[in-house]
Structure formats: C-alpha cells, structure tokens
Amino acid sequence: MGEQKRKETTKQDFIFGKKNYKFMLIGLACIVLGFILMSGGGSDDPNVFDPSIFSWRRIRLAPTLVLIGFGIQVYAILLNPNKTPKS
C-alpha cells in the first residue's frame, strides 16, 4: 500500500513548458539554417581559387543567424513558463 501511495504522490513534471520547447525549436531552426547558408563555396580543382567563399551570405548572414539562434536557445532555457502576466 505504501508504494502505491508514493507513486500517486510523485507527479512527473517536465523541466520546461510548452512555450520553452517552441522557442528551442525556433532557435534550433535558426542555427541549422545558418550552417546551411555557411556551407558550400568549395572548388572541385584545388589549383583554382573560387572567390565565392567570401560572399556576404557566408561571411555576415550565416554567422549572424547562428548567433541569433544561440541567443534564442539561451532565452528558451531561462524562460519561466509558469509565470503569469501581471494584470
């Protein structure tokens, strides 16, 4: 009887709420998109220089997206899902 009562009193709570997981998925999508934009630009022939590796997309946009994604991840971890808005 004691074990059954203990099982009833212990409730399985998740660490994060639904809102946290939504922000985590958004942050993960930003990070993945940034790495996809960063990829490519190689040359098939190692003796030929390809200047496309220095494009604006690979130098500025992609790392910015990755950093924004990491920022969203930190926000999602620190977000308190149980906080009620003040009326």
C-alpha positions as CSV (number, residue, x, y, z in Angstrom):
1,M,0.0,0.0,0.0
2,G,2.9,2.4,0.8
3,E,4.5,2.0,-2.6
4,Q,1.2,2.7,-4.4
5,K,0.6,5.8,-2.3
6,R,4.2,7.0,-3.1
7,K,3.5,6.6,-6.8
8,E,0.4,8.6,-6.6
9,T,2.1,11.5,-4.7
10,T,5.1,11.7,-7.1
11,K,4.0,13.6,-10.2
12,Q,6.2,13.6,-13.3
13,D,6.8,17.2,-14.1
14,F,8.7,18.4,-17.1
15,I,11.5,20.8,-16.5
16,F,10.4,23.0,-19.4
17,G,7.0,24.0,-20.6
18,K,5.4,24.0,-24.0
19,K,6.5,27.6,-24.6
20,N,10.1,26.7,-23.8
21,Y,10.1,23.9,-26.4
22,K,8.6,26.2,-29.0
23,F,11.4,28.7,-28.6
24,M,14.0,25.9,-28.5
25,L,12.8,24.6,-31.9
26,I,12.8,28.1,-33.3
27,G,16.4,28.6,-32.1
28,L,17.5,25.2,-33.5
29,A,15.9,26.1,-36.9
30,C,17.9,29.4,-36.9
31,I,21.1,27.5,-36.1
32,V,20.6,24.9,-38.8
33,L,19.6,27.5,-41.4
34,G,22.8,29.4,-40.5
35,F,25.0,26.4,-41.0
36,I,23.3,25.5,-44.3
37,L,23.9,29.0,-45.6
38,M,27.5,28.8,-44.5
39,S,28.2,25.6,-46.4
40,G,29.4,25.3,-50.0
41,G,31.7,27.5,-51.9
42,G,34.4,24.9,-52.5
43,S,36.2,24.3,-55.7
44,D,36.5,20.9,-57.5
45,D,40.0,21.8,-58.6
46,P,42.4,22.7,-55.7
47,N,44.5,24.8,-58.1
48,V,41.7,27.1,-58.9
49,F,40.7,29.9,-56.5
50,D,36.9,30.4,-56.0
51,P,36.1,33.8,-54.6
52,S,32.5,32.8,-53.7
53,I,33.8,31.7,-50.3
54,F,33.9,35.4,-49.4
55,S,30.3,36.1,-50.3
56,W,28.1,38.3,-48.0
57,R,25.9,35.3,-47.2
58,R,28.8,33.2,-45.9
59,I,30.7,35.9,-44.0
60,R,27.9,38.0,-42.5
61,L,24.4,36.5,-42.8
62,A,25.1,32.9,-41.8
63,P,27.2,33.6,-38.6
64,T,24.6,36.2,-37.5
65,L,21.8,33.6,-37.9
66,V,23.8,31.1,-35.8
67,L,24.4,33.6,-33.1
68,I,20.8,34.7,-33.0
69,G,19.8,31.0,-32.8
70,F,22.1,30.5,-29.8
71,G,20.6,33.6,-28.2
72,I,17.1,32.2,-28.7
73,Q,18.2,29.0,-27.1
74,V,19.5,30.8,-24.0
75,Y,16.2,32.7,-23.8
76,A,14.2,29.5,-24.1
77,I,16.2,27.9,-21.3
78,L,15.8,30.9,-18.9
79,L,12.1,31.5,-19.7
80,N,9.8,30.7,-16.9
81,P,6.7,29.0,-18.3
82,N,4.7,29.2,-15.1
83,K,4.9,33.0,-14.8
84,T,1.6,34.6,-15.2
85,P,1.3,38.1,-16.8
86,K,0.6,41.0,-14.4
87,S,-2.9,42.4,-14.8
